[in-house]
């Protein structure tokens, strides 16, 4: 609404080609925000990573990184 401050949290979108470091950047950014007392949520929108068995060529996030 006009004249009212926007109270929504900022949205950061990370995009780029395969294997360019998007996931690592997102994890580091989330860790930095959490260390600063802010909240952070990573939402993966890679359509190919949701399929079981499609591990080649999709740079799926490791279980260790998902746990971070």
C-alpha positions as CSV (number, residue, x, y, z in Angstrom):
1,X,0.0,0.0,0.0
2,X,1.2,3.5,-0.8
3,X,2.7,5.4,2.1
4,X,3.3,2.4,4.3
5,X,6.7,0.8,4.9
6,X,7.2,-2.6,3.4
7,X,7.6,-5.1,6.3
8,X,8.4,-8.1,4.1
9,X,11.8,-9.6,4.6
10,X,14.2,-9.2,1.7
11,X,14.3,-11.9,-1.0
12,X,17.7,-13.0,-2.4
13,X,17.6,-15.0,-5.6
14,X,20.8,-16.8,-6.8
15,X,20.9,-17.9,-10.4
16,X,23.5,-19.1,-12.8
17,X,24.7,-22.0,-14.9
18,X,25.2,-25.5,-13.7
19,X,28.2,-26.0,-11.4
20,X,28.8,-22.3,-11.0
21,X,28.7,-22.3,-7.2
22,X,25.1,-21.3,-6.6
23,X,24.4,-23.9,-3.9
24,X,27.7,-23.0,-2.0
25,X,26.9,-19.3,-2.2
26,X,23.3,-19.9,-0.9
27,X,24.6,-22.1,2.0
28,X,27.3,-19.5,3.0
29,X,24.8,-16.7,2.8
30,X,22.3,-18.5,5.0
31,X,25.0,-19.4,7.5
32,X,26.1,-15.7,7.6
33,X,22.5,-14.5,8.1
34,X,21.9,-17.0,10.9
35,X,25.2,-16.0,12.6
36,X,24.0,-12.4,12.4
37,X,20.7,-13.3,14.1
38,X,18.6,-13.2,11.0
39,X,16.5,-16.0,9.6
40,X,17.3,-17.8,6.3
41,X,15.6,-20.4,4.2
42,X,17.0,-22.0,1.1
43,X,14.5,-23.1,-1.5
44,X,15.9,-25.1,-4.4
45,X,14.0,-24.6,-7.6
46,X,16.1,-26.9,-9.8
47,X,13.5,-29.0,-11.6
48,X,16.0,-31.8,-12.3
49,X,17.1,-32.3,-8.7
50,X,13.7,-33.6,-7.5
51,X,13.9,-36.9,-9.4
52,X,15.3,-39.9,-7.7
53,X,18.0,-41.7,-9.7
54,X,18.8,-38.6,-11.8
55,X,22.1,-37.9,-10.1
56,X,24.3,-37.5,-13.2
57,X,24.5,-34.0,-14.6
58,X,22.3,-32.4,-12.0
59,X,24.9,-31.5,-9.3
60,X,22.6,-32.7,-6.5
61,X,23.3,-31.2,-3.1
62,X,25.0,-33.7,-0.8
63,X,23.4,-35.0,2.4
64,X,26.1,-33.2,4.3
65,X,25.3,-29.8,2.7
66,X,21.6,-30.3,3.2
67,X,22.3,-30.8,6.9
68,X,24.2,-27.6,7.2
